[in-house]
Amino acid sequence: MRLIIAEDSTLLREGLVRLLAEEEHEVLAAVGDATALLREVAEHRPDVVVVDIRMPPTHTDEGLRAAVEIRERWPGVGVLVLSQYIERSYAAQLLAAGAERVGYLLKDRVAQVEEFLDALERVAAGGAAIDPEVVRQLVVRTTRADPLARLTPRERSVLEALAQGHTNTAIAEKLHVSLSAVEKNLNAVFEKLELAHATGYSRRILAVLRYLEA
């Protein structure tokens, strides 16, 4: 896999470079700001970029804005965003253009090497990878006024796994249920979220966006 890393923390940036090199991935560039990231992506067109949300000069959302621009200008480049905190609106912005080749992970997840590498692989393969902790906290924060309250525990589990970026087959393996059970529960989720008859859009993406916005 060919990657570019954008992280203003020298320690974390060099740690990522070393980790990915040990896994035999090619790090094309490792930069510390969003401007340099866009320049390197334009030159190298990597498979995936790993980018921190908060970068110089203001340390607010420079990385996020660069990630959104990359998705618009180079849709074939996967984008895996790292964040120190759970910021629901940022995750929703990333997914607004679709749930292909995109990921949102908490920085703590990098220490869990297998999960981090799995997320990279999913994004590179054209899928999505949303941090499980982001999804879990969103479940806790739902209320009775929210349409998600209509879902059964099993339907919530299936939607949670969908929001993390898993395929139907991966959800079945994760939850130890049959593929047909996953499909049945997803259809119930689409129905309860009033997405069953949505046309012109991916119901999976709409369901994840509804989940993040709830």
C-alpha positions, 0 to 999 in steps of 0.5 A: 500500500502506498501512503502519505501521513499528515500529522503535526506531532513529530513523535506520532508521525515518525511512529506511524512511518516506522509501523507502516514500514515494518508492515511493508507498506510504502510511505511516500511522504510524512508531513506536518501541515495540511498545505504540504499534504495537498501538495504531496497528494497532487504529486504522488496520488497515494492509495491512502492518506492518514491525516490528523484533524487538527493541524497548523496553523490554527489547530482547529480543522485544517486536516479535516478540510484537507481530507474533504478536499482530497475526497473531492479532487482525488476520489480514488485516494482513500482518506483515514482521519485521526482525531484526539476526541470524538467529534460527531460533526466531523465524522458526518462531514467526511461521510457526506460525500459517501462511505467509500474509501474513508475512515475516522479513528481515534488516535488511541486506536493507533496503539491497537495495531491490528485494528489500525491496520485493518482500518487502513486495509478497508479504506484502501479496498474502497470501504469505510472504517469508523472508530468503534468507540465513536459508534458506541458513544453515539448509541449511548447518547440516543434518546426516545425522540430519536428514530434509532430508539425504534430499533431492536438490540440486534438491529442496533448491533447490525447498524453499529457494525455497518457504521464501522464500515463492515460488509454484510459478510463481516457483520455476520462473522462479527455478530456470529449470525447468518448472512440472511439474518444480517440482511433481514435486520438491515432491511428492518433498519432501513424500514424503521429509518424510513429509507426502504424506498429511497432511490438515487442514493445508497441506503447504507450510506444514508443509514450511517449518516442518520446514525451519526446525526441522531 
